[in-house]
């Protein structure tokens, strides 16, 4: 924006008596200060706007901590002296020395608060890591809903799990991750996770601030990528979501693409199976439920293809391993011979089989 453009904008601000100017770009602190001085009103850049919306949506303790941390990091680069009458505070012993400026005091207090929030968030992250570790002991796959903000993820989450999480036609209606059990036909239970909506040009500072929330996505076995089928920019938005997934190291997780809101454009529900070049695709409406069965079929097909079935001969000395098979609900059939050895037919996920192969007890068994 050159001088003439800024003068035009200042005239518009005066004409409409605007109290706020929102710039759809990330501004440097100097740019923001110069614009506020020229326009004589508050200026909010893209990052500041996203943070303001996040602050309104945060409900959980973790979400509020993350928002406050991101806001303080954003604010720390934009501190200006608001107390001109306190040009310099008095010094220490004997009142000698310049003391601290108000600006330095603010920086120090904000830095102290940031360190405190980071320590508290690290405790939350440690708790989440323990939860994920516990979930991995029980081989129930985690499925995460991802997609551009306002694509209908929370509505789909409510449809599939009969939950009652907040869903609205607005940006970032969901900020905190929510998990519910999902029963899949033929393949058993799974855990479905609803996550924060993505947006193009998401600042890296926000990605790092919400990393513990996005870790739930990175640890999922399957991503359901929800797309608004009526949006003319759908390919562009898919690309933006995949960019964020790459930033959090989740781009290699298998996806099912769901083209949502077909009720608004009179499309038929259908399911295109996955092939070498593209993931499975489902056309459905989360609000009416049309195409729900096709989506469940697509999820079941994905996990069915990842299942391994084999028969293992377990001697009596390895009874703990046999108990593990039963505890994880892998056993399909069992026969016991005259020596007390159990021949167990088990069905399990490929990831669980890879973990089993690293255990000495399993290596000591005979695969029939």
Secondary structure, DSSP 8 states (H G I E B T S, - for coil): --HHHHHHHHHHHHHHT-SEEE-SS---HHHHHHHHHHHTSEEE-HHHHHHHHHHHH--SHHHHHHHHHHHHHHHHTS-----GGGSS---SGGG-S----HHHHHHHHHHHHHHHHHHHHHHHHHHHHHHHHHHHHTT--EEEEEEBTTSSHHHHHHHHH-------SSTTS--S-EEEEEEETTTEEEEEEE---B-TT--HHHHHHTHHHHHHHHT-SEEEEEEETT-TTHHHHHHHHHHHHHHTT-TTS-EEEEEE-GGGTT---EEE---SSS-EEEE--TTT-TTHHHHHHHHHHHHHHTEEEEEEEE-GGGHHHHHHHHHTT-EEEEEE-TTS-EEEEEEEEHHHHHHHTT-HHHHTSEE-
